[in-house]
Amino acid sequence: MSAQMGDVSRRISPLARALFLLRFLPLYAAMGVADWLAPKLPRRWPQPRRERSNAPGISVIVPERGTPGTLAITLDALAAACAKLDEPVQVIVVVNGANPAAYTELRQRHDSPPALVPDRENREVAVRGRTSQMEWLWEFHDEPLGYDGAIAAGLAKARHAWTYLLNSDMRLAPDALAELLPYRQPQVFAVTSQIFFEDASRRREETGWSDFYPHHDKPIVYERTPEAGTLARGNLYPGGGSSLCRTEQLRRYVADAHEYHPFYWEDVDFGLRAWNEGWEVLFCPTSHAWHGHRGTVNRFYAQEEIERVIARNAQWFDMRHAWTQVSPIEHIRRIAARAPEHWHEFAGPARAWRTFRLRLRASRTRAMGLRYQRITQDSYYAAQPDCAARPRVLLVTPFALFPPAHGGARRVAELVTRLADRVDFFLLGDERSLYSLASEPWLRHVRATHLIEGRGDRPTDAPMSLAERMQRHAWPGLRQKLERMIALYDPDVVQVEFMELALLADHRPDHHAGRARWLLALHDVYLAGDGSAGDAAQIAALQRFDAVSACSNEDIALLPNASAHLIGNGAIDRRAGAAPSPQTPPRLLFMGPFRYTQNREGILAFLDQAWPTLKRQFPDLRLTILGGAESKAIADNDPRLTQDGVDLVSAFVDPTPYLAGCTLSINPQYDIRGSSIKLIESLLARRVCVSTAAGARGFAREGLQGLVTADDIAGMTAPISALLADAGYRHRLENADDAKLDTHTWDAVAGDQLALYRELQQGRA
């Protein structure tokens, strides 16, 4: 044994030493067996049974001990917050270890009935409003119950599926509860309100957004300072004084929390149990609560006892969840180093059994790859109530989507925005560092977003073949995260974006076979159609999907899949407010982010082959290039992009004003697949588009008069010159295609996409 154990051994008899070892053998064995067994069991993400709908109503538990004055403020604020709800509310005040007579006046003000409640100036005010279903229940216990005991007493009377835990010194904002209710989703265990101090001068060490510092020897938790933004975020654990929790799950967790009696660390335990069992815990920054003080524990316990209990409970948390690198035998040594009168707090077969169960679950989840350190950083949640009838679609993308900085992202953004009220979207996205607060307007349309990064891209990498890109993008971290999200959200459709991720279907989880349908949404089809080895590898990947969609009939013709669907590209319909194109000064517009190689190479070729002639013919001609963020570095080293008459916009921008201000648009592309969004975007803004024949892929066969094509980039010079010179001719073409263009709006395309989702949803077992 260690020196500490030796010190204890010298103070007790041999018999006492033997009894000590026997007493803690079950706890030691529980930890050791859990650690040994965890890696030997099958690896599978947990899938607890989840209800897809929630009956209306919440319960509120307020544990209270000897602070009726503070409680009065809490209950007044609670009543005002309940008045904002359209569903039943049950309030359970658990008074323990205090004289019931001190609460007589409060009971008169907050009891069931009345419908009217006197305010502090003794005026009767209708705090219930729409909450005439509000019910007050007072529980009195002579003995102090501790936090876990008070919550357990309240839970015994709770009759709603969700329960809000409210400290007796917490003041809710009027909309605090209303802000939380939309997050009652099937996979969510708890949602925590954001906490402020009544004393605004205090440092905000308590916010409700919980996290931890990794440490090899002891668990350390803290609360993060919330970032700007309104989306909910991942939360390590639900704060015990201001959180909405699933009632049945909370009952189970509280029943297993005896080790933490009477206070501290039990809410951390609840959170870890939830994450390890396949639930999520959220922090809602728009639900506000103000904390008055933290004096209840200090009034009833000596500081030395408080510190002892906190240290004991931190060790229990560590033993139950294998949180640090401390070994089972070292935990027993640390127990031995405690005062003998406290040894009983770690003994008993029931404690050992609970430790075994929880430690085994935690070790298995950690082995599966749940990264606790990323919980608060990489997930975002929108306030969207669950709807069981909607298709549930898990989008998986290798490229950053929001804000949309390239055509593929624009397509996904437009469809998700239009379908968010009819489809429950979940997003798994790579390139996490490219998302920011500017992404939030789009992420609001997604029920849950999980972002990752780490596939290993480097700016100095040479261009890769398609086969190399497919291997690089479907990296192990993405595969692992995808499997967890399938287990977590139980989607009807797993929609894999871009051919670069087609290899994800090679590892479709066997235990999900027959459940989610897998859809590969191709923005470009790279098949050559010549039976080459490259085609064979792609075809093998394509055939592992239940359905494939493509953006053009030309691409559809290349696909071998029996279930191939045309979901074309579209654009925002700007025709209603469009004025005729201006004659002077003449301006060409190219909407081509340089992230897409064909855009970059196409516009540079245009500057070489067509621009000099056009500039001589029209000396005041200007060319605006919407090149995206990637274009700046290229322009710094390429004088073609900074020459007279060329205006390069190296940022993500709304193209609307640029379309309104241009004379016509250009699309100098070659060797593309899919179809060009910029082309149809121009036509739906009543601007003629001059394109190469290759760039018109997907639209060339539709007889669109506003689409003028040339064989190659150099050949674009003549039609551009003619259109710049003849405004009447150009204006006639701008208004010639209304009937045909109606089928190319994003609204029309979204209808096609929704029909495909519903077809796949019906085909799910």
Secondary structure, 3 states (H helix, E strand, C coil): CCHHHHHHHHHCCHHHHHHHHHHHHHHHHHHHHHHHHHHHCCCCCCCCCCCCCCCCCEEEEEEECCCHHHHHHHHHHHHHHHCCCCCCEEEEEEEECCCHHHHHHHHHHCCCCCCCEECCCCCEECCCCCCCCCEEEEEEECCCCHHHHHHHHHHHHCCCCEEEEECCCEEECCCHHHHHHHHCCCCEEEEEEEEEECCCCCCCCCCCCEEEECCCCCCEEEECCCCCCCCEEECCCCCCCEEEEEHHHHHHHHHCCHHHCCCCCHHHHHHHHHHHCCCEEEEEEEEEEEECCCCHHHHHCCHHHHHHHHHHHHHHHHHHHCCCCCCHHHHHHHHHCCCHHHHHHHCCHHHHHHHHHHHHHHHHHHHHCCCHHHCCCCEEECCCCCCCCCCEEEEEECCCCCCCCCHHHHHHHHHHHHHCCCCEEEEEECCHHHCCHHHHHHHCCCCEEEECCCCCCCCCCCCCCHHHHHHHHCCHHHHHHHHHHHHHHCCCEEEEECHHHHHHHHHCCHHHCCCCEEEEECCCCCCCCCCCHHHHHHHHHHCCCCEEEECCHHHHCCCCCCCEEECCCCECCCCCCCCCCCCCCCEEEECCCCCCHHHHHHHHHHHHHCHHHHHHHCCCCEEEEECCCCHHHHHCCCHHHCCCCEEEECCCCCCHHHHHHCCEEEECCCCCCCCCHHHHHHHCCCCCEEEECCCCCCCHHHCCCCEEEECCCHHHHHHHHHHHHCHHHHHHHHCCCHHHHHHHEHHHHHHHHHHHHHHHHHHCC
